[in-house]
Amino acid sequence: MRLFLFILLTSFYLQAQTHFRINQVGYLQNENKVAVAFSKVPLTQKVYLVDAQTDKTVLTPKIKAVTNGNWGTFDYYYELDFSKIQKIGNYYLKSGDDKSTIFPIGTKLYAGIPDLLLRFMRQQRCGYNPELDVYCHQKDGYSFYGPMKDTTFVDVSGGWHDAGDQLKYLITSSYATAHMLKTYELYPNKFEDKVDALGKPGANGIPDILDEAKWGLDWLLKVHPDPKSLVHQIADDRDHAGYKMPDNDNSDYGWGANSYRPAYFATGEPQGLGKFMSSATGVSNLAGRCAAAFALGAKLWKYDAEFAARCAEAAKTVYALGKEKPGYQQGNSVKAPYRYNESTWYDDMEWGAAELYRLTGDKSYLDDAKEFALKSNTEDSWTVKDTTDHYRLYPFLNFGHFVLHELVDKDFQKKLESYYEEGIRYTLNRANRNPFKVGVPFLWCSNNFLSSLAGQLILFEKMTGSKKYNEYLLLQRDWLLGRNPWGTSMYSGIPENGEFPREVHTSLYALKKLEVPGGLVDGPVYASIYNNLIGIHLLHPDEFAEFQNNHVVYHDDLGDYSTNEPTMDGTAGSLLMMAHFL
């Protein structure tokens, strides 16, 4: 009888337990502060905001039941607004015996986070890797589809490994480079100088974000060796031969392990060395983003006039190549059908043309930018879609509209603003149908969508001066930092003592248990995607099992490459959001 009562009471307690979800990094003094609570039974007790130092209640937040949707296994959701509290300190939420984790309210809460993101970027470096202090992939690579004979050596060493694997893609590297440069241009006083150009400790008089962007520019110059050539990918999915350290790569592309890797030239035509062919039609997507990166590099690099001039010339020649071969180049695969399926390019050429006009004053670039903007409108954006293929509508943030905005008349400005706002409103409509008010579809790399949506909201505010979507922006940021069903940050090592991805899908973790902070993981995906991917298997019992549903899943597990693999471009793409809140 006692055992029965114990089981019954334990079951009731578990049913009645209240879970709190907050931004673990914390809340700035003057911003809206809204947490989420959920339970399997109605919340009947009051909720208190408690000063963690004194254990004294400072506020009884008003509880607002969320009635416009739930998240599967829990039936009752509530918003807890404590925006009126602005006193700097550490706090927690409490209801009965249930407590949230402790979180701060303050002014400099995001200081140091960009440094961690840049540390992760340095960990992704190919060539010389400062995190590991090793040199890798010095034989990149042997040419394919180039103007020379196949398997001719071309020096395309350097750049960044794309994610947990060790491929290198111009698709993502061009965006990461341009994004970092644009972020620095918008927030030039928010980045520190703690490492040198190689990423080793020690200031060199150059902000670290520019050091990292130049690492990208150096590689972009290598893959555009002459006006008619552009290398778009190094290696392919034959890389996926198990976990390995980058300086001891066991992948064999036909020349033995730890040796040469393919260097695929962009031709604008379908490519593939196996049965899985891409659907390429041109090179404008890559050329436009590279042109933007080169033009920004030429404008911002004040430390070496000769390097800046090389960037300026490369911006012009690669842009011309994009006009000569309109269309999109996709990634190449050999063993499996998974690739970067980008199929948009007007947005990229708009950005490249706008940056070239800012650099040169040549009106033909401005005319091009306006034409491309009208063609891209919102059709190139994932923000007005409920589903799309992997990286089909890339990049996930179109900087072109923002850059062009200050260069055109008021009527055209309104048009560009409407393109951004249409996407914002579409995602907001989706957000209003779930208790966390998150606005993205849970496709592969949903966290990249989230950081990009945050970026679009920030740029819209800068374009218009309107803060009408500021609360929505905060909720997207907060989701990434813990205000989500799993209560986890989506960045490795952030915050230092919080709940964050640890068992990330990388060789460095698998082989060395090396935890490098700052990497944005892919994030939650629809269960329908997760259940149909090849080769996924969890290595440990699911610590978040209680919070999964039949719709969306996330696992902090080395075996789940779909939700827990950190990406280089997603991390670089978060710098704008983090800088904004510094």
Buried (B, 14 or more C-beta within 10 A) or exposed (E): EEEEEEEEEEEEEEEBBBBBBBBBBBBBEEBBBBBBBBBBEEBEEEBBBBBBEEEEEBBEBEBEEBEEEBBEBBEBBBBBBBBEBBEEEBBBBBBBEBBBBBBBBBEEBBBBBBBBBBBBBBBBBBBBBBBBEEEBBBBBBBBBBBEEEEBEEBEBBBBBBBBBBBBBBBBBBBBBBBBBBBBBEBBEEBBBBBBBBBBEEEEBEBBBBBBBBBBBBBBBBBBBBEBEBBBBBBBBBBBBBEBBBBBEBEBEBEEEEBBBBBBBBBBBBEBBBEEBBBBBBBBBBBBBBBBBBBBBBBBBBEEEEEBBEBBBBBBBBBBBBBBBBBBBBBBBBBBBEBBBBBBBBBBBBBBBBBBBBBBBEEEEBBEBBBBBBBBBBBEBBBBBBEEBEBBBBBBBBBBBBBBBBEBBEEEBBEBBBEBBBBBBBBBBEBBEEBBBBBBBBBBBBBBBBBBBBBBBBBBBBBBBEEEEBBEBBBBBBBBBBBBBBBBBBBBBBBBEEBBBBBBBBBBBBBEEEBBBBBBBBBBBBBBEBBEEBEEBEBEEEBBBEEBBEEEBBBBBBBBBBBBBBBBBBBBBBBBBBBBBBB
